[in-house]
Amino acid sequence: MKVSVLGCGRWGSFIAWYLCNHGHDVYSWGPEEDYSYQVLKETGKNEYVKLDERITLTCNLEAAVSHAETVIISISSQGLRGFMKRITAYDVSDKNFVLCMKGIEVDTGCRLSEVLTQSGIDPQRIAVWVGPGHIQAFTQGIPNCMVIDSANAALKVRLANEFKSDLIRFYYGEDLVGTELGAAAKNVMGIVAGVLDGCGYDALKGSLMTRGAREVARLIKAMGGNELSAYGLAHLGDYEATLFSPFSHNRKYGEMLVKGEKFSKLAEGVPTAAAMKALGEKYGVDLPLTNVVYEICYGEGEDYRARCEKMLAKLFSRDTKSEFYN
């Protein structure tokens, strides 16, 4: 399969490396001024992977889009709508799109597949690729399971079968709403995990996993998805990998925030918390953990550790409820 991976940061460079090593004809694109692209161009590698000589590295977006039967996008979620304006300047009517990114558009509350649809892409040509796994483990040969989901059943089956290997076992997703929301929400819960680590409360992570998944299930159900999706690979499976991994950006962000240190890399859970808070209000869904992350990241006043301690105390002072309330 001819594939172009748009975005050559952490996940983009790994996906290009992975697909090339499993028999696909791969272009890897990044903007010429981008640091990630410059590193790959000048050194042929980054901190995660070595660029296979069979991969065509380019800053020519038209060339990358024209090459591909399948266009894979791996960029910051909040930049997707603007990026699609550049993509749709070309004829992409015969292209399939795969989103290897997790988030919810803050300004609109749209899932990322909805952003593509609103940009003029046929929903039958859109898929998402999400699930647990860290690049540092994959490149050491440690396998994991992931999900490909789409409104087009034939497309997700074909992509999962084309992309599977002894390193990644794919499953067919059955609920695009739940798959996308669950994947995005995982990053929000990852920040909570980092906060717990920073406060020395790591024993609470078991409770965080169960209560977090239940919270996300309520939102998925309210938005028309299957609440069981919250307990699948896209959310709970990826959630576990995030909560306990030293490689998770969102977990690390939360931990450093509590310690008063600056985290320089992308933490998608920050804007996603704002988007989820708005969705919870729109659909009348109780999202206590999400709201705590929002208050920690966007609130004012005390130092971050004091703010985190205050928010955790607020969670424990809530009225007693049935464990599986809706």
N, C-alpha and C positions, 0 to 999 in steps of 0.2 A: 504494500500500500504506500502511496505517496503522501507524506505527512509533512506539514509545516507547523512548528511549535512557535507561537508568537509570545515572546517574553523569555529572556534567557537568565532570569534570576535563579533562585534556589530550586524551585520546582520545575521551572521551564527547562533549565539545563539538565536536570535529572531525567525528565520525560524524554527529551531528545536523545540522551545517552541510552536510556532503557529501550526505546523503540528501535534505535539503530542497531543495538546489540541483539535485537530479536527480529531482524530481517526486513525492516522497513526503510524506505528511501526518505531521508529526513533532512529538511531545512530547519535551521535554528535562527530565528530573527530577533534582533533587538535594536532599539534606536541608537544611531551612531554616537550620540552624546552620552548615552547611558553607561554608568560605571561597570555594570555587569557585562555589557557587550564589549567594552574596551579591554577588560581583563581577559576575556576569552580570546579576543582578537590578538592581543599582544603575547599572551602566555600559552594559549591552547588549553587552559584549564582554569578551574576556580577551586574554592576550598572544598567542593563537594565531588566533582567529577573531572575527568580528563576528556577533552573534546575528541571524539573519535574522528579520524581523518576522513571517514566516509560521510560525515555530517557536513553539509554546506552551511557555513556561518555567513549571514548576510544582514545588512542594515537596509536593504531594498525591500520595502513592504510589498510592493507590487509583484516583485519576483517571487517572494515567499508565498503570497496568496495564489498566484497563478500556478505555481508548482503543484499545489496540494489537491488531492481528492478530499482529504480530511484536514481541517484547520483546527489546531488545538490552541486554546488561549489560556495563558497563565500569567496574569498581571494583577495589580491591585484592584480589588473589586470596585472601589469607588471611582476608578478611572475607566470602567468598561464602556459606559454609554458614549463618552467622548471618543474613545478608541474605535468604537463601531462606526462612527461617522467617517473615519479614515478607511476602514475596511470596505464599507458599502459604496465607496467611490469607485470600486472595481466591480466587475460582473462576478458575483458569488452565487448565482442562482443554482449552480450545480455542485456547490460545496457542502459538505457536512461539517458542523461545528461541534467541538467538544470543549466544555468548560472544565478546566482543571484548577479551579479556584473556589473559594468559599467566602460567602458574604451576602449581605442584603443591602441594597442601595438605600442610603440614609435619606436622601431627599424625597424618595417616592415610596419606600417600603417594598419595592419590587424585588422578587427573586431574580437571580442573574439570567436565567433562561428567559424570563419575561422581558428583561432589558434587550436581549437579542431579538425577541419577537417584535418588540416595539421599534427596533431598528430596521425592521424589514426582512428578517430572516424567517423562513418557513419553519414553524415549530416542529414539523416532521423531520427537519434536518438538524435538530439540536439535541445534544446529549450532555450529560454531566458525568465526570469521573471523580469520585471522592472516596474517602475511607481512611483507615488507620495506616500508619507506616511512616517512618522517618528515613530520609535519604541516607543518613549516616549508617543506618542498619541495612538498608537495601544494598548499598555499595559494598558492604561486607558479606553479601550473599545471604543475609537473613531474610527469609520470605515473609509475606503477609497477605492479607485478603483485602480486596477493595470492591467497589460497586460501580457499575455503569448503569445509568438510568436515562430514560427518554420517554416522551409521549409516543414515539414510534417504536413499537415492539421489535420490528425487524432490524432497525438500526442498532438498538442496544445489544441485541443478540449477536449481530455481525461484529460490532466493535469489541465486545467482550471476548469473542472467540478469536478475533484477529490479534488482540493485544495480550492475551493470556500467556503465561510462561511458568517455569518452575520457580520464579521469583515472586510473581503476583498471581494469585488465584482470584479471578473475578466472579462476582455474582451479578445476576440481572436484578436491577432495582424494580420495584413494583409500585412506586408512589413518588412521582417527581416532586410534588409539594413537600412531602415529608423528608425526602432525601436531601433536597436543597436547604430547607430550614434546619434540619438536624445537623448538617455539615457546618453551616454558618454558626449555629448556636454553640457548637462544640468549642469554638474559640473564646466565646464569652465565659463559659465555664472553666476554660483553661486559665483565664485571668484569676478567677476565684481560687483555683488550686495554687497558683503562685502566691496569692495573698496569704493563704493558709501556711504555705512553706515559710514565707517571710516572717510570719507571726509565731512560728513554731507549733502550729496546730495541725500538722500533717495527719494526725490520727482522725481528723474529721473528713478525710477524703472519701471514705466509704459512704458516709452520709451525703456528701456533696454529689457523688455519682448518682445515687438513687433519687435524691430530691431534684437534682438538675435535670435528669432524664424525664422525671414526671412533669416538671415545669414545661419542658420543651414539648412533651406529648400533648399537653393541654393546648398549646398554641397551634401545633400541627392540626389537631382535630378541629379547632375553631376556624382554621383557614381552609378546610375542606380536604385535608389529607388524612392518612391512616395513622392514628396515634401510636400504633405498634412500631412505626418507622423510627421512633425515638430510641427504641431498644435494639436497633440493628447496627450494621457496620458504619453507616454514615454518621450516626451520632454517638451512641454508647460505645461502640467499638473504637472509634477514633478518639473519643473522650478519654478512655482508659489510657491510650497511648500518650495523650497530651498531659494528663494529670500526673503521671509518674516519670515522664521523660526529661532528661536534662537538655534535650534538643528542641523542645517546644518553645517557640517564640512567645506565645501568649502566656504560658506558665512562667517563663522567665521574666516577662514584662511585669506580671503581678508581683513576683518576688522582689524584683529590684525596686518597684514602686514603693513597697512597704519600707524598704531599707533606705529610701531617699536617693537611689541611684538612677541614672538615666539609661534607658535601653534604646539603642540606636537603630534597631532593625524594625521591620514592619510587624505590628501586632494587630491583625484584622479584627480581633475581638473588641477593640475600642469603638470603632464606628458601628460595628454590628450591635453592640449593646444599645447604642442610641436608636438604631433602626428597630430592634426588637422591643424596646420600651414603647416606642410609638405604635407598633403593631399590637402590643398587649392592651394599650389604651383603646385603640380602634376596635378591637374584637372583644373587649371586656374580659381579658384573661389575666389571672393573677400570676405575675412573674417576679417573685420576691428576690431571687438570686440575680436576675438580670438587672433589676432596679438597683440593687446594691452595687453592682459593677458600674452602672451608669453614675451613681452618686460618687463613687470612689474616683472615677476617671474625670468626671466633669464638674464635681462639686468645688466649693470654695471654702476657705477658712483654715482649719487646723492642718498640721502636717499630715502627710499621707498615712503614716502609721496610726496616728490618733483617729483619723477618719476611718481607717479599716477596722480598728477595734470598736469604734462606735457603731459601724454598720453591722458587724458580726453580733454585737450585743442586741441590736435592733431585731435581727433575724430570730434570735432566741427568745425574745420577749413577745413574739407574735402569738395570737390566740391559738389554742390547741385545736387541731383539725383531724379529720379522718385522713389516713395516709394516702388514699387514692381519690381525694376529693377532686371535683371538676369545677 
